[in-house]
Each structure stands twice: as structure tokens, then as C-alpha cells.
Amino acid sequence: MPSATNASAEPAKPVFTASCHDVRYLTALLRGISFSNRATVMAHEGGLRFSVEEARTMTGDSYVHSWIFDEYEYNDPDFTQSQSQTQSSQATVVPFEIRLNTLIECLNIFGTAGLSSGSKQQHKKPRNNIGDDDDDSDRDGPLDKFFQGNTKGTGMRMSYAGAGYPLTLILAESSSGPTATCEITTFDSDPEDRLEVEIDNEDIALKVILKSSWLRDALSELDPSCEKLTFFGNPPSQSNNTSRSTPSPLFRILAEGMFGSTEMDYPNDREVVETFICQEPARFSYRFSHISKTLKALQVSIKTSLRIDSKGALGMQFLMPSGQAKEDDGTLFVEFRCIPLDDRL
């Protein structure tokens, strides 16, 4: 149910305020998990986390770190001046829910929020906190200072005042052009109701890191009628065994459906598979309808990390373009987790 409108005066400081001169990288992160419209937003000192789930079987998370914004300020609503320094360092997380597709449509209100694969546009370095500036003091508008040079993207300022208030966005293409203000209804959120797919990182049965293009080409060509997708892994020693007439593939993807099956093998080649960890033969199956929901993120990602623990819990992380001048300035990624099928049934 929507939060009730707060009748009291608006807080002096919102829970968070964030501004950026180009919304494309943020929009790409959100589109990557847009297979479900209801998203939980968790605001904290380090940024924002957007989470969705599907049929209590699959989850998708986009991690929007504070450094992706030109300015980001978080105000812990539970913090008081009487708290100790130790307590204040343990900032709380403020959750709320929104309609994700509505947010994406607002970000693309000027039609400039698209991001092609491998985009190299540089991201501006963070400026001072937003709290140091007042919208009313900006001569031309709240986003004017972000339009320096020939920026062609959409600039944005986003804020959330707390429970009962909407998520507010101010967007503009240029300091001299029109400005759009959007208010998106928020909903109360109970973190305990969220599905958590736990992956045991101490008991990984299969881990593969490869360029996203190798996986994207394979999954994009599969027939949508496929019902099951199975990942096979074999230790490198077995895949390199020349004594066998048909050596086991290092990594194989098998797609099965009512019209037949398709196999895709990946060789033991560092140009194809960057990292591969598998101590003994592994085989895990998942619904193709779930794996296909990762394609939006896969389309624009740079690298893919796939890991499966011994119980079959699958985690897929996609490294997304960040717009940073250097690769080590920060990492943006979208993560999916999925429960396996029980092949014994």
C-alpha cells in the first residue's frame, strides 16, 4: 500500500539527494533489472541499491554507488547529535519501494538516456556535497552548474524526503532548455519480506569469468521456446586429456526445449575464458525463462562473472560501463541470483 501523505512539515534535510550531469549510466543499471516493475530501493551512505525479484526464485540487484553521481548526500534519519562516533559510523539503511518502469521513463523523458554497449564517455569527478549549495541560490536553475562544455546527456537531481514523500526528480538537457520535475509515488517496504538467495562463497563448485560478448552471442541466438538451461563444468585437466577420443569440454551451456536442444562449448583458451575454477565435474540446471531475464544487462555489459555453489545457487554479475576516465576509478555491476531446478524430479 502507498505510504500515507505526511501532514507535518517537510524535514529540513532529505534522506538523500543525488545529482549527475548524465543519467545514461544510471538508467543502464536500472534497465538491467527491469524484468519486474516493483523495486525496493535501499538508500545508505555508500549509495543506492535497487532490488527486484521474480516468483520467489530469482533476484536482481543494481548497485548505484555514490561516486556515480557528481554530488551525493545521505542523512541518516536515525542519527542524533547525542550518538557516539562509533554509533554514527554504523549508518542505517532506509528502504522504500517504487515502480521501476516509471522511474526509467522519467529518466528518459528527453529521450537521451540510452547507452550503447562499450560506451567510453568520461564521468565527471564528484563535486562537493549537495548540502553546501542551495537550489534557490542557483541563478539559472538547480542543474545549471552541471552543464559545462558540450554535454549532450540529461542532467538530473533526485531526492527523497522520507516515508510518505515521493521520489522527486528534476531533469534538464541544458541550462537554457526546459526543465521537467517528476514526483514518483513511494511505498512502504519491509526488508524481511525480500527473497535472499544465499551463495556459499566458501563452497563454489563452478566459477567462470569471460567477456560478455561470448555469452551474449550464445544466449541471444537461443529459441525463446527453450525451457531449461544447464551449465556444465569440467576441471581443466579433464578437458585437456588427449587420451580420450572426445575430451570433456571445459565449459558447456546446454539449452533444451520442446523442439530440440542446443550445445555451446567454450574452449580452454584465455582469450575466451578469462578465469575458470572447477575442482570436479559440475552440472546445474535452471529455467531458461529466468536466465533470459539477464539479457538486458548482458547486452551493455563488459564482462560476466558466473559462479555456482555446491547446492546450485547461481550468481551472475555483469560489469557495466561506468563512464570513468580510468577503469580503476570504480566498478558498476548488476547481479542476478537464481535457485536451481531439481533434475531429480
QUIMO-V180690 format. One record per pair of residues at least 4 apart in sequence whose ideal C-beta (glycine too) atoms are under 6 Angstrom apart, sorted by the first residue. I is the first residue (numbers start at 1). J is the second residue. Records with the same first field share a line. If there is no record, write none. Layout:
# QUIMO-V180690
I = J  J
This chain:
# QUIMO-V180690
2 = 185  187
3 = 163  164  188
4 = 164
5 = 164
6 = 164
10 = 161
11 = 161  162
13 = 75
14 = 159  160  161
15 = 43  77  94  160  162
16 = 43  74  160
17 = 73  130  159
18 = 69  72  158
19 = 70  71  157
20 = 69  70  156
21 = 70  124  146  151  155
22 = 153
23 = 27  107  113  154  156
24 = 113  115  153
25 = 323
27 = 107  113
28 = 115  300
29 = 62  64
30 = 62  104
31 = 296
32 = 296  297  334
33 = 52  60  62
34 = 100
35 = 293
36 = 52  54
37 = 99  100  101
39 = 50  52  98  100
40 = 51  95  97  189
41 = 50  96
42 = 49  93  95
43 = 48  94
44 = 93
45 = 74  91
46 = 66
47 = 64  65  66
48 = 64
49 = 63
50 = 62
51 = 61
52 = 60
53 = 59  195
54 = 58
56 = 195
57 = 339
58 = 290  338
59 = 195  197  337
60 = 336
61 = 335
62 = 334
64 = 68
66 = 72
67 = 126  330
70 = 124  127
71 = 127  130
73 = 129  130  131
76 = 91  92
78 = 92
79 = 83  88
83 = 87  88
95 = 189  191
96 = 186  189
97 = 187  189
98 = 103  167  184  186
102 = 184
103 = 184
106 = 169  182
107 = 113
108 = 113
109 = 171  180
110 = 154  173
112 = 153  154
115 = 119  300
117 = 300
119 = 321
121 = 323
122 = 325
123 = 323  324
128 = 132
135 = 142
138 = 142  144
140 = 144  175
142 = 157  170
143 = 155  157  172
144 = 175
146 = 155
147 = 151  174  175
154 = 171  173
155 = 172
156 = 171
157 = 170
158 = 169
159 = 168
160 = 167
161 = 165
166 = 183  184  185  186
167 = 184  186
168 = 183
169 = 182
170 = 181
171 = 180
172 = 177  179
173 = 177
197 = 313  337
199 = 309  313  315
200 = 309
203 = 309  310
204 = 307  309
205 = 282  308  310
206 = 233  278  282  308
207 = 277  307
208 = 251  276  306
209 = 274  275  305
210 = 214  273  274  304
212 = 216  298  301  302  303  304
214 = 272
215 = 304
216 = 220  298
218 = 264
222 = 226  255
225 = 257  259
226 = 255  257  288
227 = 257  288
228 = 256  285
229 = 255  286  288  291
230 = 254  285
231 = 284
232 = 252  283
233 = 251  278  282
234 = 238  239  248  281
235 = 278
236 = 240  268
238 = 248
239 = 247  248  250  268
241 = 247
249 = 265
250 = 268
251 = 266
252 = 265
253 = 264
254 = 263
255 = 262
256 = 261
266 = 272  273
267 = 272
278 = 282
284 = 308  312  340
285 = 341  343
286 = 290  291  338  340  341
288 = 292
290 = 338
294 = 298  316  336
297 = 301  318  334
301 = 318  319  320
302 = 319
303 = 319
304 = 318
305 = 317
306 = 316
307 = 315
308 = 314
309 = 313
312 = 340
314 = 338
315 = 337
316 = 336
317 = 333  335
318 = 333  334
319 = 333
320 = 332  333
322 = 330  332
324 = 329  330
